[in-house]
Amino acid sequence: MAADQNQADGAALYPQLEPYRRDWLEVGGGHRVYFEESGNPEGFPVLFVHGGPGSQSRPAHRRFFDPAFFRIILFDQRGCGQSTPRGSLADNTTAHLIADMDGLRRHLGVEHWLLFGGSWGSTLSMAYAVVHADRVAGMILRGVFLGSRAEVDWFLSGVRNIIPEAWAEFAGGADQPLVQHYRRLIDNPAEGIAAAAARRWNDYEARVMDPANPSASAGTASAPEVLASVKVQLHYLANEFFLRPEELLDNLWRIPNLPVIIVQGRMDLVCPPLTAFAVARGIGNVELCMVADGGHSALQPQMAAQLSAATRRIQTRIRR
């Protein structure tokens, strides 16, 4: 679920590059979705699906892909990043996001594309593939997440067995379930209360992502950015990600016999490996790569190296 916050080892990724196109797509309900393209305009299309919910695409995300081979497409989901209005919850559901992705595909004149999604991005990639299987050429998934009650309960309470001090600070003062508690705080008209609660939520995520670092924090994002991000994430959590129980797991059979590579950190506390294993068994034609010392962030050096290698391996399979 959480955003990628660690810095990657530059040697694991392709060189930095700038987009040749940046634009916004009107998708209805007052939403404009930001998207960008980089790499080879005539290359094979790949869509980077960011995590969260509530996070955003970042320049480092372009660097997982060979810019000579891929037409690299990044976008920010509704209410996220450079999409507008930032933090908007109106007409913001999983079904809307799937429709936005396919609307972007049509807008860009793409017939089939590779999906690359991590954490919530893996959820959304699988949800898209279930609905639009004929438009998916393959998938690379990381930190796999199905949006189940068990996964959310682990993140909100189970992980306290490993980082009890961080959890105590995160849950302190809550007199109701944590999602409702934090939604009440971020809706508080007192700006300072809302901003502090959003920062505390993000700092907890950072601690779960990097449990060995007691000073891990959400970084230097501005208070409005953090508040908008957490508001979207809590909206999806409160609505169980707008998915029925077991909806994705029960429908993985709809994903056709396509190349799928799952790169899963063995030490991922945000999205533990059991889910990746279940998805690999449910899809069937999957290469499951467990990274022994890998965590949750795609930009952790060990994970970045394996993800870049996965994009190189899947190129050969796409060419066939």
N, C-alpha and C positions, 0 to 999 in steps of 0.2 A: 504493500500500500504506500509506504513512505516514499518521499522523493529521494533522488540520488544526491548525496551531499558531499561525499568524499572526492578527493582529487585523484585522477587517474595517473598512472605512470605513462608519460608521453610516448615511451618506446612501444607500448602495447597498442597504440592507436595510429590511424593514418594521420598525416599532417593536417594542421588547421586549414580550414578553407571557408570562404565566404559564400553566401547564397548568390546565385545569379538572378533570383526573383524572390521578392517578398510581397505579400498581398493579403487581403482579407476577403472572405466569402460570406455573403449574407445567407443565413440559414433559417431565418424566420424567428418569430417570437422576440424580435429586437436584438438577436444575437448576431455578431460578426465573428467568424472564426479566422484567426491568424494562421497563415501557412507560408512555407518557404520551400524553395528548391535549390539544390546545390549538386555538385558532381557533374555527370555527363548528361546533357539534355536528351540525348538519344539512347541513354543507358536503360538498364532494366529497373523498373520502378520499385522502390522500397519505401514503406511508410513506417516511420518511427512513432510508436504509440506510447506517450509518456505515462508515468505512474500517478499516484495520488490516492484517490481523486483530489484534484485541487492543485496539483503541481504544474509543470510547464516544460516545454522543450527548451534545450540549452545548446549553445554552440558546440560543446563537447560531444553532443549526441550525433553530430554529422560525422564524427571521426571513427565510428565503428565500421564504416563502409568504404570499399575501394572506389574512389571518385571517378576512376576511368571506366568502371563497369556499371556502377549504379547511378540512377537518377534518384537522388536522395530527397525525400519529402518529409518535412517535419510540420506538425501543426499543434496548436494549443486548443485543448478541449473547451467547451462552453464555460465561460466564467473564469478561465484560467489564463495566466501569463499575459500575452499581448492580445488575447481575444477580449471583446467588449460586449456588454459591460462587465468589468472585472467583479468577480464574486457573486454574480447574479444566479439565483436559484430558480427563477421562473423558467418553465419549459426546459428543465435541466434534469434529464433522466438517462439511464443507459440506452433506452430505445432512441432518444434524441441523438445521443453520441454516435450510435451505429449509423443512423440516417445521415449524420453530418459526414462521417467517413466516406460513405458511398456517394454522397453528393459531391464531396471533394474529388473522389475518383472520376466521376463523370465530368466535372468541371475541368479537370486536367487531361481528359482524353485518354485515361488509362484503362486498358482492358483487364489486365491481371497484375497483381503486385504481391511482393513479399511483405509480410508483416513482421515487425520487430517490436515486441512489447515486453516490458518488465513490471512485476508487481501488479498494480491495478491495470497497467498497460497490457499485461498478459491476459487478464480477465476480459478486457475489452476486445483484444485481438481474437480470443476464442469465441466471444459472443458474436463478433462480426463474421467470423468464419462459419459459424453455425447457420447464420441467416443468408450469407452471400458466399457460399462455398465455391460457386462457379467463378468468383473473381479473385480467389486466393491462390497464389502459385506456391506458397510455402510459408512457414512461420519459424521464427526464432523467439523462444520464450525464456524469460529469466525471472527467478523469484516468484514462482507460479502461485497464483491466488485465485480462489473460486468464489470468494464473497460469502462463505458459509458462516453460520453462527459460531461453530467451533473455532474457526480461524480468528474471528473477531474477539471471542472470549479469551483466546490465548494472548492476543496482543494487549487487551485491556486489563487482564488480570493474571493469566497464567505465567507470564514472563516475570512477574514479581518474585518468583522463586529464584531467579538468576540475578536480577538487579533490584533487590528489595528497597534500597535507599532511594533510587530514582523513582520507583513506583510510589513510594510513600509521599514523596514531594509532589508527584503528579496527581495523586488521588486525595491529597490532604484537603479536608474541609468539605468533601462531597457528601451530601446527605440524600443522594438519589443516584441512579445508574449514571456512569461516567459520561456517556454521550449526551444524555439530557442535561447533566450538570454543566458540561462545557457549552452546550448550545445556549443555555440560559445566560451564562457569563458573556459569551461573545455577542449576544443580543442586548446586553446591558447598554443603556443610552450613555452611561459614563464611559467616555472613550478610553480612559486609562484602564478601567477594569476589563473591557473587552480586549484591548491590545495585550495586556499582561496574561490573560487566559490563553490567547492564541499563541503567544510566545512560549508559555509553559507547555502547551500541547506539542508544539514543534520541537522543543528541547527534549521532551520525553521520547519522541520518535528518534531523535538523534542518538539518545542514549541506548535505545533498543538496537539501533543499527550498528553501534560501536560500543558494545558493553564493556570492553576493556579500557575505555577512555572515560574516566569520571567527569571530565570537563567538556565532553561532547555537547555541542549546542547547535541550534538551527542556523547559525551563521549571521550574516550582516544584512539580510533582507529588511526592507523598511516595514514599519508597523502596518501600513495599509496593505502591503503585499502579503504579509504573514496572515493578517486577519481575513483577507479574501480567500486565501488558500485553505485555511482551516475551516472557514464557513462552508466551502464547497465539500470538503471531506466529511464534515459532520452531517451535512445534508444527505450524503450517500449512505453513511453509516446508519443514520436514524431510519432510513428507508430500505435497509438491507440490500443496498446497491441496486434496487429496483429489479431484483431477480427472485424467482420462486426458489424455495428450498431445493437444492440438488439440480437446479435447472441446467447448468452447464455440464455437470458430470453426466447427467442423463441423456444429453444430446451430443456428446462428443462423437458418437457414431456417424453423425451427419457430416463431419469433416472428412473430405475425400482422402484418398490415398496419396497424400502430398508429402514432400520432404518437410519434416518438422525436427528442429533441434531444440532441446531444453537444456539450458545452462543453469544449474542450481547450486548455490553455495551450501555446502554441508553445514556451515556455522551460521546460516541465516536464521536469526531469531524473529524477524518480522514475518516472514513467510517460510516456515520450516519445511524440510524436504519431503515430508509425507505427502503433501499435496502434489508436488511435481511427480512423484512416483505414481500416484493415482491417475494423474492426467496422462502420463506416458502409457500406462496400461489401457486407458480408455480410448486413446487415439489409435494406438497400434503401431503405425509406421513412424516410430520416433527414435531418435538418437538422444539418449539421456546422458548428459555429462555432469557428473557430480564433482564439484570443485572442493577438494578436501579442506582447504583453509579459506574458502570463499565465504563472504558474508552476503549482505543484502544488496549493497550498492553496486550498480553496473560499473561505476567508476573506480571501485576498489581495484588495485593493480592486478590481482589474481583473476578477478572476474572480467575485467576489461580485456585481458589477454585471451581468455577463453571465448569471450563473445566475438572479438575480432577474428579469431581463428574460425569460429562457427560461420561467420559471414563468408569467409573464403571457401570453406568446404561446401556451403550451400550453393555458391556460384556454379560449381561444377555440375551439381545436380540439376540446377535450373537450365544450364546450357543443353543438357540432354533432352 
